[in-house]
Amino acid sequence: MEATNHSSLNTLDVLFVGAGPASLAGAIKLKRLLNENGRNESVVVIEKAEKLGQHNLSGALFQAEVLDELIPDWRKDESQFIKKMLANEVKKDEVFFLLPKLPIKIPDLFVPPYMRHSGNYVVSVSELVNWLAGHARSLGVEIYTSFVGEEVIVKDSTVTGIRLGDKGLDKDRKPQSNYIPGETLKTKVTVFGDGSLGVLSEQLIQKLNLASDTNPPIYSIGVKEVIKLPKYNNLESNYAVYMLGFPNKASTFGGATIYSMGKDLAALAIYISLDWRHCDLDPQRELQLLKSHWFVKRLLYGGEVVAYGAKTLPEGGYYSMPELVANGALIIGDAANLLSTRKLKGLHYGIKSGILAANVVFEAIEKQDFSARTLGKYKSLLEGSFVGKELCEARNYRQIFSKAGRAGIYLGMSFSLLHKFIPGRLTTEPDYKHLTKAKLNRQYEGGIDKLTAVSLSGTHHREDAPSHITLLNPQLCTSCREEYQCHPCEFFCPCQVYRFDEGKMLLSPSNCSHCQTCRVKCPHQNIQWRIPEGGDGPKYKMM
């Protein structure tokens, strides 16, 4: 447990769920407002990871200007920011279209403004979280780790708190000698910032029917490696490169990035939208295939993979955003679908949403009115900010690529330039509905295997803990083989949680990196994913 002061955890004034950039920004802003106005309401942040930053992963290019509002004097100590974040300011960025044997540089004239990143920072999100947490604690925010939210408590259409998960259960969910029952945290306001596919925010949305008139959310998976380069290497410092094309098929929306993280570190990532049609597409293997391209090989020559991770990104955008406010609750960051697919960025959106939520919660505290009517100002503030304006402008961007079908990347790139002029709403289907028996049949050998990758993520789960992954109907896994001539879950999981031996499922929940791709992409929606006991999961440090 990490905390500054210890208020009673039975009744809280404001609770932020998830210690990501959005929640920490909100907690910082709110506590500062309370302190400046002589108020002492409690502001608490709970996080499921054992240590801050261990479950946080992003690309990550960061538009740091949003910090000017949150921490106005951060630029006075910019060198310390860079040192703590492993940050590297981008001074040169390029976009390439990769053919299997040839990289084609896109002339700057044809690169849209939203794909230009000079002046942004390459950051370690894990370190950014710890840096923000230091500011939060200095103001009196309480931060508790290894706290897993199990259930959102709703009474008379009002969120009144959350119930924490039990600790010390064995594999059969029976209490062991160290059993601790989960507490109920009663709150006046709960701010849900639990990220992409956040279990509690999704539960809130379902309980209060907050997404009844939206497109279904759609996602991509990002698979990332941090690579330690030799002293003399080919990667320019302060450099970012975006790549389209290889190894993705034309029907698959996605791309890849290489960011310089300083003298001897590089971040390599591939992102692939989960509406892919190929039943044997393997995101981790696609990343290894990308590394076989001579253009990528040249930039990363002699490098050694030192960290690995995977996560989903919410791509639905404007038309997939649920109602963000309810009585006693707000939703921020990735949990609210606040990500720019065309920029491939969401950190600055998350931080801005946290700031705006804090302003509204402070007003609610002054009025002692935590109804949706009062908290609803958050929605109008968000829509009036650069976040809402950019999301609205790009409201049909991602959907264009889905509508383009097998020629997606080619037609999509052309029509995406006109996306903001498309009237009305382009609809989408859930990602799993796009899967077919079409196969890629990749024969490539090389790179690192999945189990090596898992070891580099630091993933750990208590061996005698209950499985956080459950098959709702095991028989459906047999029908998958008959329907697709393979078991798609063996491929789409980036951490080898699912394997089959002689037709029998061999489940390895201890490998899980918590990306939750499985429950989005499973064609029969047969996988139930729960948050495991507090502290379990990946142990990211530089991601």
N, C-alpha and C positions, 0 to 999 in steps of 0.2 A: 504494500500500500504506500502511495506517495501522497502527502497532503501538507498543507501549511498549518492552518488551524483545524480544530476538530469540533465542528458544530454538531448538534444532534442530527443524525441521519434519518430519524423517524419522520420529521417534518421539515421540509426545505422550502425556501422561498422560490428559488429558480434552479432547475436542474438541466444541465446540458448532457445529452447522451452521445458518447463518442468523443474522444480527445483528438480530433483531426483539426486542420487549420480553421475550418468554419466555426466549430464550437469554441475553440480557444480564442479566436478573434472576438466572437460574441461575448464570451466571459470577460475578456480584457476590457472591452468597451463598456459593458454593463457595470462592472465593478468600479471602473473609473468614474462613471456618472454617479453611482451611489456614494462613493467616497467624497466627490466634489460637492455633493449636496447634503453631507452629514448623515447619510442613511447607512444602516448596518445590516441590511437584508443579506442573507446567505446566498452565495453563488457557488454551485458545486458542479464539477465535471466528473463523470465516471467513464472509465475506459476498460474494455475487456482484455487488453493485452497486459502482460506482466509488467512491462516497462513502456514508457511513452515512446511512440515512434515505431514500435516493433510490428504493428499491423498497418503501417502507412506506406503506400507505394504510389508513385506517379511517374510520368515521363522523364523529367518534369521541367518544362520551361515556364518561368514565372514572370508575369508582368508585375514587378515589385512596386509600381506606383501606388497600388492600393494600400501599401503600408504607410504612406504619407498621412493618411487619415487615422490609421489605427495607432501607430507609434510615430508621432510627428518628428522626433529627433533621431530616427534610426540612421539617416544619412550622415549624421555627424560622426558616427562610428561605423561607417560602411566597411572598413577593413575588417572589423570584428565580425560583422554580418557575413562577409565572404568567408572568413576563416571558419566560423561555426557551421555554416550551411554547406561547406564544400562547394560554395557557389562560384560561378564563373560567368562573367558578363559576355553575352554574345556580341561579337563585333563583325562577324562575317557569317552569313547564312546562304545556303544554296538549296535548290530543289532539283532532283534528278528523276527521270523516268528510266527504270531499269528494264532492259531486255535481257534475256538469259545470258548473252555474251557481251552486252554493250550498255554502258550508262549514257543516257542522253541528258545533257544539262538543259533545263528549261530556262530560256533567256529571261532576265529580270523583268523585261518589259511585259512578259506574259504571266508573271507570278502575281496573283491577287494580293492586295494589301494585307488581308488577314492571314496570309501564309508567310509574311515577312517578320522576322523575329530579332533583328538587330536591336540591342539595348535591353533585351530580356535577360533573365538570369537562369542558368542551369543550376538547379538546386537538388539537394537531397531532402526529400519531404520528411524523412525520419528525423533529420537534424532540424529542419524548419519547425517541426512540432515541438521539439525540446526547447528551442529558442523562444517560441511563443509561450510555452508553459512557464519558462523562467519569468517572463514579464507578468503573466497571470498571477503567479504565486506572490510576486512582490507587491501586488495590489490587494492580496488577501483572498484570492480565489482558492477554493479547496479542490484538489485533484486526487481522485482515488482510482488506482489501477486494479486489475484482476476482478473487476466488478462487471458481472454479466447480467444484462436485463433480460428477463424471461417473459414478462407479460406487461402490456400496457393496461392500466386500470382505468376503465371508463364507467362513469356513473351519470345517468341522465344526460347522455351526450356530452359529457364534460370529462376531460382527462384530469384525473386526480392524483396520478403518480404512476410508478412502475413497481413491479415485483421482481426482485433479483432471483437468479437461479440458485438452486441448492448446491452445496459443495460437499465433497466426500462421499459420492455415490459410487457403487461398484458397477461392473458391466451390466448387471441386471437392474440397475437403478435402485438398489437397496442400500440403506445407510451403512457406512463403515464406522469405525471407531472415531474417526475425525470428522464425522458428519456435522455440517452447519446448515440449518434451514435458511432459505432465502428470505431476506427482509423485504418489507414493503416500504418504499420511499414515497411519502405523501408530499405532494408539491402544489404550489400555486400556479406555476408555469413550468412546462417541460418543453425544452427545445431539442428537437430530434436532428442530430447531425451525425448519424451513424453510417453515412457513406452509401456507395452504390450497393443496391440490393440489401440495404439495412433491414435487418429482421424486425426490429421494433417499429421503424417508420412504416414498413409495409403492413405490419399488423394494425397500426393506427389507421392507415388509409383504408384497409379492409373493414375494420370495425365501424368506422364513421362514413364509409362509402364516399371517400374524397376524390375518387377517380372515375366517377360514373360517366362523365362526358369527355373523355380524353382518348387519344390513341393509346394502345397498349405500349408499355415501355419496351424499348429495344436496346440492345447492348452490343459492345464489342469486347473482346478480350485483349488485354495488353500483356505481353510476355517480355520480360526485361532482364538483361544481364549487365552487371557492372564489370568492366574489364580493366585490369591493371596492365598498363603498357610498359615496354622497356624504356630505359632512359632516353635512348634515341629512337624516335618513332615518326611515323608519317602523318599523324593527325595534328593539324594546326591547333594551337590554343585559341580559346575564344571563338570556337567554330561550331556551327550546327548545320546538319544536313538532313533534309527530308527526302524520302525515296518512295516512289509509287511504282506499280508494276510488279516485276519479279520479287518473290515467288508466287504472288497471288494470281489466280486465274481472273479473266476479265469479269466474270460474274460475281467476284468477291470484293466487297468494299474493304479497303484497308490501306496500310502503308507501313513505313518503317522510319526510324530516326537514329542518328548517331549524334551525340552531344559530347563535346569536350568538357570534362569536369575539372580541368586543371592540367598540370604538367604530365601526370602519369595515370590518369583515370579517364575512362570513357564510358558513357551510358549508351547501350545498344538496345533498341526495343522494336518489336513488331506488334502491330495491332490489326486485328481481323474482326470484322463485324460478325456477330453470331447468327446472322441469317444465311450463312453459307449453306450450299446445297450438297456438298460432297460428304458422304457419311464417314469417310476415313481421313478427313482433314485433322491434322495434329498440330496445334499451334506451336508447341515446343519444338517439334521437328521442323516446322516451317522457319523458325528462327535459325536453326542450325543450317538449313538450306540457304537462307539469306547470307549467312557467313561464308558460304562457299563461293559466292560471287566474287570475281577478282577485284572489283571496285571496293567492296567491303573488306576483303582480305588485305588489300593494300593499305587501307586506312588503319586497320587494327593489327597489322603484322607483328607477330611476336607477343601478342597480348595473352593474358591468362584470366579466365573467368574467376572472379572472386566473390560474386554475389548473384543471386537469382531470385526472381519472384514473378507473380502473376496476379492480375486483378481484372475485374470488369469495369467498363466505363459506360455510363448512361448516355445513349446517343439519340434518344427520342426527341429531345429538345422541347420547344415551346408547346407543341400540341400533346406532349406526353406528361406535362407537369400536372400533378394533382392539385387540389385545393391545398394551399400551404398553411392554412390557419384553421384551428378549431377552438372550441372553448377550452382554455387552459393549455394550448399547444401550438407550436409553430414547427415548420420543417425547413431546414437550411442545407446548403451545399449539395453534394452529389445525391443525397437522399431526396432532394427536391428536383432532381434531373437538371441541375444547373451546370451544364457543360457545353462548351462550344465545339461541335464536331468539326466544323470547318477550320478552326484554329488548333484543334486538339489540345485545348487548355480548359482547366476548370478551377485551378487554385485561387486565382484572383476573384472569380465569381463566388466561390465558397466564402472567402474572407469578407467580401463585400456584403454577402447575405447575412453573415454573422453580425456585422456592424449594424445593419439596418434592423435586424431582429432585436438587438440590444436596445436600440433607441426606442423601439415600440414597447418592449417589455418594461423599460424604465418609466415610460408614461403610464403604463398600466399599473405599475407599483404605486405611483403617486396618486392615481385615482382609486386604487384598490378595486379595480375592475378588470378581470382576466377573461372576459367573454370574447367570443369571436368577433363581436362588433368592435371592441376596442383594439384587439390584436390584429384585426383585419387591415389596419393601416400599413402593416408590413407588406402586404401584397401590392398595394398601390405604390409604396416607396420603391419596391423592387422593380415594378414595371416602369417606373420613371427613371430608374438608374441606368447606367451603361449596360448592366447585366440584362435587364428586361428588354432594352432597345435592341441589343445585339441578338438576343435569342429570338425576338419577334422578326427581325430582319431576315434571319436564317431559318425561319420556321419550317420551310419545306426542303431545306438543303439535303438532309440525310435521306429523306423519303424519295427524292428523285432517283438516287442510285438503286434503291429497292425496286422502283417501278421499271427501271431500265432492263431488268432481267439479266439474261446471259451476257448481254453486251454492256453490263452495268458501268464498268469503269470508263469506257469510251463514250457512250451516250451521256453518262452521268457527268463527266468532266465538262462536256459541252453545255448541257442544259443547266448545270449548277451555276454557271455564270449569270443565268437569268432567274435564279430561284426566287429572288425577292419580288419578282413581278408576277408570280403565279398566284392567281386569285384563289381564295378558299383554302381548304385544308386537304392535303394529300394524306390518305389513311395508310396504316401499316398493319401487318399481322405479327403475332408473336414470333420470336426467332425460331422456335422449334418447328413451326409449321413449314419451314422452307426446306427441311432436310429430305434428301432423296437417296436412292441407292447408287447414284453416280459416285464413282471413285476417282481419286487422284492417282493411286497406285505409285506413290513415291518410292523409288528404289535407292535413294541417296543414303550413303553411309558416311558418318563423320560427325564432328562436333562432340558435345557432351550428351550423355544419355539422361533419361528422366530422373533416375535415382541419384545420379551425381548432382543434377540440378537441384533436386529436393534437399540434398545435404547442404548445398550452398545457400539455401533459404533459411537454414537454421530451424526449420519446422520441427516442433516437438509437441506431442500429446501424451498425457499420462496413459500408460498401457492398460491399466485396469479401470479406466474411466468408461462410462457409457459411450457407445458410438454416437457421434453427432450427425451421422449420415444413416438414413433408414430407407430401405426399398419398400414402398407402399404395397406393391404386389410383385414379389420375386418372379412369378411366372411370366410377367411381361418381358423380362430380360431375355427369356428364351425366344419369345416371338420377335424380338429385335433382330436376332440372328437370322431368322427366317425371312423377315421383311427387308433387311438391308444387306444380307450376306456378310455381315460383320457386326461387331458390337460397337456402336458409335462411341459409347462412353470410354472405351479403351483408348480412343483417339483424342476426343475433345478435352479430356482432363489433362492439364499440363503437368500434373504431379504423380501420375500413375496410382491414383486411388482405386481405380477399377481395373481388374484383370479377370480373365477367364481361363480356366484350365479344364479341358475336357467338358466344356459346356457349363461348368460350375463357376459362379461368381466368387472371386476372391477379393474381398473388400479390405482396403488398407487405409482407414480414416487417419492414421497417424501421419500419412504423407501429405495431408490436405493443407493447402496454402490459403484457404478461405476465400478463393476467388468466386466460388459459387456458380461457375460456368455450368456445372452439372445440372443444377435445377432449372436453369434457363434453357439449355440445349437438349436435354433428354426428350426424345420425340414422343414419349408416352407420359411425360410429366410425372414420373414414377419415383422421383427422389425427393425426400424430405430432408432439409438441411437445418440443423439447429445450431445455435452458438454453443460451442463446447465450454467446459468448465473454465473459469477465469484464468487467464495466463497462457492457456494452450494456443498453439498456432505458430505462424512464422515468427522469426526473430530478426526482422530487418534492421539494418544499421545505416546503410548508405542509400537506400532505395527512395 
